[in-house]
Amino acid sequence: MDSAEKILNLVIIGSGPAGCTAAIYASRAGLSPVLVAGPDAGGQLVTTPEIANWPGEADEPSGFELMDKLQKHAKKLGTEFISDKVVKASLKTDPKELTLGSGRVLKARSVIIATGAKARYLGLESERAYKGKGVSACATCDGFFYRGKDVAVAGGGSAAFVEALFLCRICRKVYLIHRRDGFRAEKALIERFKDEVKAGKAELVTPAVISEVKGDGQKVTGVHLEFKDGSARDLEVSGIFVAIGHDPETALFKDEIETDEQGYIAIGHGAETATSVPGVFAAGDCADRVYRQAITSAGQGCKAALDAEHYLS
Ligand SMILES: Cc1cc2nc3c(=O)[nH]c(=O)nc-3n(C[C@H](O)[C@H](O)[C@H](O)COP(=O)(O)OP(=O)(O)OC[C@H]3O[C@@H](n4cnc5c(N)ncnc54)[C@H](O)[C@@H]3O)c2cc1C
């Protein structure tokens, strides 16, 4: 009988840090999990040249190397990986049914959703060209590489100010670029940033639009800004941090489980990673609008596997 016909204990959706860690724990618990890897095998990290904050990996492996290790670990313990994506999910039925792109239908007693989130970018061709070479959407992840350098942050919400304040502690100067004069951010964050401006560590540049990310072919060297009054300015920076929000990859599940207004999966229904549907758990960036780190996603993947094990027993 192939796994499309038999009822599986657990299907994990996603092969990022959350999905792979859930697979490692579920395999060790004897649940024989099946993992659907999705359109981005290994998840968001695979495009990153250096990971400097994964505990125990002081040699800063590439994201690809790190995720390759996690996937191999899960496979070695017995997780079956399927290179496909889920295109339809019926989670309220018993068993739950997941239709894959190939048309294959997986039936399972429990499901862990670990589909991640995608950072929003400005949408410029030059920005795409320098992603991972100076363009980043995560100061906590990449800020370290810009110690003592000048950087820019794009955005005007609380997340942009949090990123900018974090960078003020590491970088020589931080430009916060926003297309409007007003900010949606918390007042206290704006005030703290203004203190950095007074101290000469930062500058607010508004209302300005980044029309081009400039580089030397290898790395970012600056940004070209256009102002409402028609004037323009070139800023010399080594890094540009885009902080204009994230979109959780949860559209597929929106009629099946509870999400918040931004689409993040609501968890904590009894067990910490339990969703509004019994037997369905969520882990990682798809359920975490705050931390969005590889290690926090992995930790939540571990919790989801333990919660699923408890549910199944
Ligand atoms: C450029 C960049 C650099 C980063 N650097 C760091 C860093 O240095 N340190 C750090 O801790 N964090 C870093 N992060 C953040 C980190 O990558 C994320 O927090 C982490 O990857 C989230 O893990 P996850 O497993 O929740 O989701 P993801 O890694 O996003 O994985 C989601 C998975 O879901 C799958 N999927 C999506 N839809 C479907 C579907 N319909 N069917 C099946 N599968 C599906 C995808 O294929 C993917 O495998 C970085 C992020 C980016 C973008």
The ligand as an SDF file (V2000), in Angstrom:
LIG
                    3D

 53 58  0  0  0  0  0  0  0  0999 V2000
   17.7110   36.4730    3.7390 C   0  0  0  0  0  0  0  0  0  0  0  0
   17.3820   35.9030    5.0920 C   0  0  0  0  0  0  0  0  0  0  0  0
   18.4060   35.7100    6.0150 C   0  0  0  0  0  0  0  0  0  0  0  0
   18.1130   35.1760    7.2580 C   0  0  0  0  0  0  0  0  0  0  0  0
   19.1430   34.9710    8.1270 N   0  0  0  0  0  0  0  0  0  0  0  0
   18.8950   34.4280    9.3310 C   0  0  0  0  0  0  0  0  0  0  0  0
   19.9670   34.1670   10.2440 C   0  0  0  0  0  0  0  0  0  0  0  0
   21.1240   34.4570    9.9630 O   0  0  0  0  0  0  0  0  0  0  0  0
   19.6340   33.6050   11.4300 N   0  0  0  0  0  0  0  0  0  0  0  0
   18.3480   33.2940   11.7830 C   0  0  0  0  0  0  0  0  0  0  0  0
   18.1310   32.7660   12.8690 O   0  0  0  0  0  0  0  0  0  0  0  0
   17.3300   33.5390   10.9410 N   0  0  0  0  0  0  0  0  0  0  0  0
   17.5650   34.0900    9.7310 C   0  0  0  0  0  0  0  0  0  0  0  0
   16.5270   34.3530    8.8830 N   0  0  0  0  0  0  0  0  0  0  0  0
   15.1710   34.0340    9.3190 C   0  0  0  0  0  0  0  0  0  0  0  0
   14.9420   32.5310    9.1480 C   0  0  0  0  0  0  0  0  0  0  0  0
   15.3070   32.1490    7.8460 O   0  0  0  0  0  0  0  0  0  0  0  0
   13.4860   32.1920    9.4020 C   0  0  0  0  0  0  0  0  0  0  0  0
   13.0890   32.6620   10.6710 O   0  0  0  0  0  0  0  0  0  0  0  0
   13.2890   30.6780    9.3610 C   0  0  0  0  0  0  0  0  0  0  0  0
   13.7440   30.1380    8.1380 O   0  0  0  0  0  0  0  0  0  0  0  0
   11.8210   30.3190    9.5390 C   0  0  0  0  0  0  0  0  0  0  0  0
   11.7350   28.9390    9.5150 O   0  0  0  0  0  0  0  0  0  0  0  0
   10.3840   28.1920    9.1720 P   0  0  0  0  0  0  0  0  0  0  0  0
   10.7090   26.7470    9.1810 O   0  0  0  0  0  0  0  0  0  0  0  0
    9.3070   28.6810   10.0360 O   0  0  0  0  0  0  0  0  0  0  0  0
    9.9810   28.6640    7.6960 O   0  0  0  0  0  0  0  0  0  0  0  0
   10.7780   28.7590    6.3280 P   0  0  0  0  0  0  0  0  0  0  0  0
   12.2400   28.6800    6.4940 O   0  0  0  0  0  0  0  0  0  0  0  0
   10.2040   29.9410    5.6500 O   0  0  0  0  0  0  0  0  0  0  0  0
   10.2990   27.4520    5.5520 O   0  0  0  0  0  0  0  0  0  0  0  0
    8.9980   27.3490    5.0720 C   0  0  0  0  0  0  0  0  0  0  0  0
    8.8650   26.0480    4.3240 C   0  0  0  0  0  0  0  0  0  0  0  0
    7.5040   25.8590    3.9780 O   0  0  0  0  0  0  0  0  0  0  0  0
    7.4330   25.3400    2.6810 C   0  0  0  0  0  0  0  0  0  0  0  0
    6.1000   25.6180    2.1280 N   0  0  0  0  0  0  0  0  0  0  0  0
    5.5030   26.8160    1.9220 C   0  0  0  0  0  0  0  0  0  0  0  0
    4.2920   26.6240    1.3580 N   0  0  0  0  0  0  0  0  0  0  0  0
    4.1270   25.2750    1.2250 C   0  0  0  0  0  0  0  0  0  0  0  0
    3.0980   24.4480    0.6930 C   0  0  0  0  0  0  0  0  0  0  0  0
    1.9830   24.9640    0.1810 N   0  0  0  0  0  0  0  0  0  0  0  0
    3.2770   23.1030    0.7040 N   0  0  0  0  0  0  0  0  0  0  0  0
    4.4090   22.5660    1.2320 C   0  0  0  0  0  0  0  0  0  0  0  0
    5.3960   23.3000    1.7520 N   0  0  0  0  0  0  0  0  0  0  0  0
    5.2690   24.6330    1.7320 C   0  0  0  0  0  0  0  0  0  0  0  0
    8.5730   26.0020    1.9320 C   0  0  0  0  0  0  0  0  0  0  0  0
    8.9470   25.2460    0.8020 O   0  0  0  0  0  0  0  0  0  0  0  0
    9.6520   25.9800    3.0150 C   0  0  0  0  0  0  0  0  0  0  0  0
   10.3580   24.7800    2.9530 O   0  0  0  0  0  0  0  0  0  0  0  0
   16.7840   34.8680    7.6210 C   0  0  0  0  0  0  0  0  0  0  0  0
   15.7490   35.0630    6.6950 C   0  0  0  0  0  0  0  0  0  0  0  0
   16.0360   35.5740    5.4480 C   0  0  0  0  0  0  0  0  0  0  0  0
   14.9240   35.7790    4.4490 C   0  0  0  0  0  0  0  0  0  0  0  0
  1  2  1  0
  2  3  1  0
  2 52  2  0
  3  4  2  0
  4  5  1  0
  4 50  1  0
  5  6  2  0
  6  7  1  0
  6 13  1  0
  7  8  2  0
  7  9  1  0
  9 10  1  0
 10 11  2  0
 10 12  1  0
 12 13  2  0
 13 14  1  0
 14 15  1  0
 14 50  1  0
 15 16  1  0
 16 17  1  0
 16 18  1  0
 18 19  1  0
 18 20  1  0
 20 21  1  0
 20 22  1  0
 22 23  1  0
 23 24  1  0
 24 25  2  0
 24 26  1  0
 24 27  1  0
 27 28  1  0
 28 29  2  0
 28 30  1  0
 28 31  1  0
 31 32  1  0
 32 33  1  0
 33 34  1  0
 33 48  1  0
 34 35  1  0
 35 36  1  0
 35 46  1  0
 36 37  1  0
 36 45  1  0
 37 38  2  0
 38 39  1  0
 39 40  1  0
 39 45  2  0
 40 41  1  0
 40 42  2  0
 42 43  1  0
 43 44  2  0
 44 45  1  0
 46 47  1  0
 46 48  1  0
 48 49  1  0
 50 51  2  0
 51 52  1  0
 52 53  1  0
M  END
$$$$
